[in-house]
Amino acid sequence: MNDAGTNDVVLALILLGLGVVLVFWGGAALRALIALAGAVVGFFLGAELVQGQAGGELLGTTWGWVAAIVGALVLGVLAYAWYWLGVVIWVGAMGYVLGVFLANAFGADKDWVFTTVGIIVAAVLVIIAVVASLPALLLVIVSAWSGATLALTGVMLLVGEINDQQIDHAFSLADPSWLWYGALVVLFVVGLVVQLGATSRRSAQSVGG
């Protein structure tokens, strides 16, 4: 058990808030707030690039914050200018999160393994999304799963189960791990049901005029 520092608390609240939005409103939020989605991806991408070079805590340096803000602005503008690019970026980002989770679930303990698996899964989902013309179902599934992962990771940070340098290994480090995995599955299923129900209601309203 770790004592949550200021950076851990801020990061935890960001992950928890973003995760909840993705779990229950991911598909709709993505379509309505695609620029924000791109900005969020850019924010964490910029922060992780600096952390990868300098080491230490995520957002633990001034340059980390600068890179995060620049990344948010760049990808946010690109996502706003090209809607389809924003959707592809978001699907890819959520695919990366899913890939890291899968690597973690199978016991990987090397950073390069997490990165490689994350990139592969992201690439596969992006290809599927493009070939299948970005089906709403894929967005719902990916957003619900990734949102559940992010939300529970945020909770782990808040309660001191992990620190910000252990995010990639969160579910294998948490104790008891079966409880966190179980909570992940439950939250994912609930989010999936809520999102699919909302999608069905919108479709029925459209058909009904």
C-alpha positions as a Markdown table, in Angstrom:
| # | Residue | x | y | z |
|---|---|---|---|---|
| 1 | Met | 0.0 | 0.0 | 0.0 |
| 2 | Asn | 1.4 | 3.4 | -1.0 |
| 3 | Asp | 0.6 | 6.9 | 0.3 |
| 4 | Ala | -1.0 | 8.9 | -2.5 |
| 5 | Gly | 1.0 | 12.1 | -3.3 |
| 6 | Thr | -0.4 | 15.2 | -4.9 |
| 7 | Asn | 0.6 | 14.0 | -8.4 |
| 8 | Asp | -1.0 | 10.7 | -7.7 |
| 9 | Val | -4.3 | 12.3 | -6.6 |
| 10 | Val | -4.5 | 14.6 | -9.6 |
| 11 | Leu | -3.7 | 11.8 | -12.0 |
| 12 | Ala | -6.2 | 9.5 | -10.2 |
| 13 | Leu | -9.0 | 12.0 | -10.5 |
| 14 | Ile | -8.3 | 12.5 | -14.2 |
| 15 | Leu | -8.3 | 8.8 | -14.9 |
| 16 | Leu | -11.4 | 8.2 | -12.8 |
| 17 | Gly | -13.3 | 11.0 | -14.4 |
| 18 | Leu | -12.3 | 10.1 | -17.9 |
| 19 | Gly | -12.9 | 6.4 | -17.2 |
| 20 | Val | -16.5 | 7.0 | -15.9 |
| 21 | Val | -17.3 | 9.1 | -19.0 |
| 22 | Leu | -16.0 | 6.4 | -21.3 |
| 23 | Val | -17.7 | 3.5 | -19.6 |
| 24 | Phe | -21.2 | 5.0 | -19.7 |
| 25 | Trp | -21.1 | 7.5 | -22.5 |
| 26 | Gly | -18.0 | 6.6 | -24.5 |
| 27 | Gly | -19.6 | 6.2 | -28.0 |
| 28 | Ala | -21.8 | 9.3 | -27.8 |
| 29 | Ala | -19.1 | 11.3 | -26.0 |
| 30 | Leu | -16.6 | 10.4 | -28.7 |
| 31 | Arg | -18.9 | 11.6 | -31.5 |
| 32 | Ala | -19.8 | 14.8 | -29.6 |
| 33 | Leu | -16.5 | 15.6 | -28.1 |
| 34 | Ile | -14.0 | 14.3 | -30.6 |
| 35 | Ala | -11.7 | 17.3 | -30.3 |
| 36 | Leu | -11.5 | 16.8 | -26.5 |
| 37 | Ala | -10.8 | 13.1 | -27.0 |
| 38 | Gly | -7.9 | 13.9 | -29.2 |
| 39 | Ala | -6.6 | 16.5 | -26.7 |
| 40 | Val | -6.7 | 13.9 | -23.9 |
| 41 | Val | -4.8 | 11.4 | -25.9 |
| 42 | Gly | -2.2 | 14.1 | -26.8 |
| 43 | Phe | -1.9 | 15.1 | -23.2 |
| 44 | Phe | -1.0 | 11.7 | -21.9 |
| 45 | Leu | 1.1 | 10.9 | -25.0 |
| 46 | Gly | 3.2 | 14.0 | -24.5 |
| 47 | Ala | 3.6 | 13.3 | -20.7 |
| 48 | Glu | 4.6 | 9.7 | -21.3 |
| 49 | Leu | 7.2 | 10.7 | -24.0 |
| 50 | Val | 8.9 | 12.9 | -21.5 |
| 51 | Gln | 8.7 | 10.3 | -18.8 |
| 52 | Gly | 10.2 | 7.7 | -21.1 |
| 53 | Gln | 13.2 | 10.0 | -21.8 |
| 54 | Ala | 13.7 | 11.5 | -18.4 |
| 55 | Gly | 12.3 | 8.8 | -16.1 |
| 56 | Gly | 10.6 | 9.7 | -12.8 |
| 57 | Glu | 7.0 | 10.4 | -12.1 |
| 58 | Leu | 4.4 | 11.0 | -14.8 |
| 59 | Leu | 3.9 | 14.8 | -14.9 |
| 60 | Gly | 6.6 | 15.1 | -12.3 |
| 61 | Thr | 8.6 | 17.8 | -14.2 |
| 62 | Thr | 7.8 | 21.1 | -15.8 |
| 63 | Trp | 8.8 | 19.7 | -19.2 |
| 64 | Gly | 6.4 | 16.8 | -18.6 |
| 65 | Trp | 3.5 | 19.3 | -18.2 |
| 66 | Val | 4.7 | 21.4 | -21.2 |
| 67 | Ala | 4.8 | 18.3 | -23.5 |
| 68 | Ala | 1.4 | 17.2 | -22.2 |
| 69 | Ile | -0.1 | 20.6 | -23.0 |
| 70 | Val | 1.5 | 20.8 | -26.4 |
| 71 | Gly | 0.4 | 17.2 | -27.2 |
| 72 | Ala | -3.2 | 18.1 | -26.2 |
| 73 | Leu | -3.2 | 21.2 | -28.4 |
| 74 | Val | -1.8 | 19.4 | -31.4 |
| 75 | Leu | -4.0 | 16.3 | -31.4 |
| 76 | Gly | -7.0 | 18.3 | -30.3 |
| 77 | Val | -6.7 | 20.6 | -33.3 |
| 78 | Leu | -6.1 | 17.7 | -35.7 |
| 79 | Ala | -9.1 | 15.8 | -34.3 |
| 80 | Tyr | -11.3 | 18.9 | -34.7 |
| 81 | Ala | -10.2 | 19.5 | -38.2 |
| 82 | Trp | -10.5 | 15.9 | -39.4 |
| 83 | Tyr | -13.3 | 14.0 | -37.6 |
| 84 | Trp | -12.3 | 10.7 | -39.0 |
| 85 | Leu | -8.8 | 11.1 | -37.8 |
| 86 | Gly | -10.0 | 11.9 | -34.3 |
| 87 | Val | -12.0 | 8.7 | -34.2 |
| 88 | Val | -9.0 | 6.7 | -35.5 |
| 89 | Ile | -6.7 | 8.3 | -32.9 |
| 90 | Trp | -9.2 | 7.5 | -30.1 |
| 91 | Val | -9.7 | 3.9 | -31.2 |
| 92 | Gly | -6.0 | 3.4 | -31.4 |
| 93 | Ala | -5.4 | 4.9 | -28.0 |
| 94 | Met | -8.0 | 2.7 | -26.4 |
| 95 | Gly | -6.5 | -0.3 | -28.2 |
| 96 | Tyr | -3.2 | 0.6 | -26.7 |
| 97 | Val | -4.8 | 0.6 | -23.2 |
| 98 | Leu | -6.3 | -2.8 | -23.9 |
| 99 | Gly | -3.0 | -4.1 | -25.2 |
| 100 | Val | -1.2 | -3.0 | -22.1 |
| 101 | Phe | -3.9 | -4.6 | -19.9 |
| 102 | Leu | -3.6 | -7.9 | -21.8 |
| 103 | Ala | 0.1 | -8.0 | -21.5 |
| 104 | Asn | -0.2 | -7.2 | -17.8 |
| 105 | Ala | -2.9 | -10.0 | -17.4 |
| 106 | Phe | -0.5 | -12.5 | -18.9 |
| 107 | Gly | 2.3 | -11.7 | -16.5 |
| 108 | Ala | 4.5 | -9.4 | -18.6 |
| 109 | Asp | 7.0 | -7.4 | -16.6 |
| 110 | Lys | 9.1 | -5.5 | -19.2 |
| 111 | Asp | 8.2 | -2.1 | -20.4 |
| 112 | Trp | 9.1 | -2.9 | -24.0 |
| 113 | Val | 6.6 | -5.8 | -23.9 |
| 114 | Phe | 3.8 | -3.5 | -22.7 |
| 115 | Thr | 4.6 | -1.0 | -25.4 |
| 116 | Thr | 4.9 | -3.6 | -28.2 |
| 117 | Val | 1.6 | -5.4 | -27.3 |
| 118 | Gly | -0.1 | -2.1 | -26.9 |
| 119 | Ile | 0.9 | -0.9 | -30.3 |
| 120 | Ile | 0.0 | -4.2 | -32.0 |
| 121 | Val | -3.5 | -4.2 | -30.5 |
| 122 | Ala | -4.0 | -0.5 | -31.3 |
| 123 | Ala | -2.9 | -1.2 | -34.9 |
| 124 | Val | -5.3 | -4.1 | -35.2 |
| 125 | Leu | -8.3 | -2.1 | -33.9 |
| 126 | Val | -7.5 | 0.8 | -36.1 |
| 127 | Ile | -7.4 | -1.5 | -39.2 |
| 128 | Ile | -10.7 | -3.1 | -38.2 |
| 129 | Ala | -12.3 | 0.4 | -37.6 |
| 130 | Val | -11.1 | 1.7 | -41.0 |
| 131 | Val | -12.1 | -1.4 | -43.0 |
| 132 | Ala | -15.5 | -1.7 | -41.2 |
| 133 | Ser | -16.2 | 2.0 | -41.6 |
| 134 | Leu | -16.0 | 2.7 | -37.9 |
| 135 | Pro | -18.9 | 0.7 | -36.6 |
| 136 | Ala | -20.6 | 2.2 | -33.5 |
| 137 | Leu | -20.4 | -1.2 | -31.8 |
| 138 | Leu | -16.6 | -1.2 | -31.9 |
| 139 | Leu | -16.5 | 2.2 | -30.4 |
| 140 | Val | -18.9 | 1.2 | -27.6 |
| 141 | Ile | -17.0 | -2.0 | -26.7 |
| 142 | Val | -13.5 | -0.4 | -26.8 |
| 143 | Ser | -14.6 | 2.7 | -24.8 |
| 144 | Ala | -16.5 | 0.6 | -22.2 |
| 145 | Trp | -13.5 | -1.7 | -21.6 |
| 146 | Ser | -10.9 | 1.1 | -21.7 |
| 147 | Gly | -13.0 | 3.3 | -19.5 |
| 148 | Ala | -13.4 | 0.6 | -16.9 |
| 149 | Thr | -9.7 | 0.0 | -16.9 |
| 150 | Leu | -8.9 | 3.7 | -16.5 |
| 151 | Ala | -11.5 | 4.3 | -13.8 |
| 152 | Leu | -10.3 | 1.4 | -11.6 |
| 153 | Thr | -6.7 | 2.4 | -12.1 |
| 154 | Gly | -7.7 | 5.8 | -10.8 |
| 155 | Val | -9.3 | 4.2 | -7.8 |
| 156 | Met | -6.2 | 2.2 | -7.1 |
| 157 | Leu | -4.2 | 5.5 | -7.2 |
| 158 | Leu | -6.6 | 7.2 | -4.8 |
| 159 | Val | -6.5 | 4.4 | -2.2 |
| 160 | Gly | -2.8 | 4.0 | -2.5 |
| 161 | Glu | -2.8 | 0.5 | -4.0 |
| 162 | Ile | -0.3 | 1.7 | -6.6 |
| 163 | Asn | 1.6 | 4.8 | -7.5 |
| 164 | Asp | 1.9 | 6.7 | -10.8 |
| 165 | Gln | 5.0 | 4.7 | -11.8 |
| 166 | Gln | 3.0 | 1.4 | -11.5 |
| 167 | Ile | 0.1 | 2.2 | -13.7 |
| 168 | Asp | 1.1 | -0.2 | -16.5 |
| 169 | His | 1.2 | -3.0 | -13.9 |
| 170 | Ala | -1.8 | -1.9 | -11.9 |
| 171 | Phe | -3.9 | -5.0 | -12.0 |
| 172 | Ser | -1.1 | -7.4 | -11.3 |
| 173 | Leu | 0.2 | -5.4 | -8.4 |
| 174 | Ala | -3.2 | -4.8 | -6.8 |
| 175 | Asp | -4.1 | -7.0 | -3.9 |
| 176 | Pro | -6.3 | -9.1 | -4.1 |
| 177 | Ser | -6.0 | -9.1 | -7.8 |
| 178 | Trp | -9.1 | -11.2 | -8.3 |
| 179 | Leu | -11.2 | -8.6 | -6.7 |
| 180 | Trp | -10.0 | -5.8 | -9.1 |
| 181 | Tyr | -10.3 | -8.1 | -12.1 |
| 182 | Gly | -13.8 | -8.9 | -11.0 |
| 183 | Ala | -14.7 | -5.3 | -10.6 |
| 184 | Leu | -13.3 | -4.6 | -14.0 |
| 185 | Val | -15.5 | -7.2 | -15.7 |
| 186 | Val | -18.6 | -6.0 | -13.8 |
| 187 | Leu | -18.0 | -2.3 | -14.7 |
| 188 | Phe | -17.3 | -3.2 | -18.3 |
| 189 | Val | -20.6 | -5.2 | -18.6 |
| 190 | Val | -22.6 | -2.5 | -16.9 |
| 191 | Gly | -21.1 | 0.2 | -19.2 |
| 192 | Leu | -21.7 | -2.0 | -22.2 |
| 193 | Val | -25.4 | -2.5 | -21.3 |
| 194 | Val | -25.9 | 1.2 | -20.6 |
| 195 | Gln | -24.3 | 2.3 | -23.9 |
| 196 | Leu | -26.0 | -0.3 | -26.1 |
| 197 | Gly | -29.4 | 0.6 | -24.4 |
| 198 | Ala | -28.9 | 4.3 | -25.1 |
| 199 | Thr | -27.9 | 3.5 | -28.7 |
| 200 | Ser | -31.0 | 1.4 | -29.2 |
| 201 | Arg | -33.2 | 4.1 | -27.9 |
| 202 | Arg | -31.7 | 6.7 | -30.2 |
| 203 | Ser | -32.2 | 4.4 | -33.1 |
| 204 | Ala | -35.8 | 3.7 | -32.2 |
| 205 | Gln | -36.5 | 7.5 | -31.9 |
| 206 | Ser | -34.9 | 8.1 | -35.3 |
| 207 | Val | -37.1 | 5.4 | -36.9 |
| 208 | Gly | -40.1 | 6.7 | -35.1 |
| 209 | Gly | -39.5 | 10.2 | -36.4 |
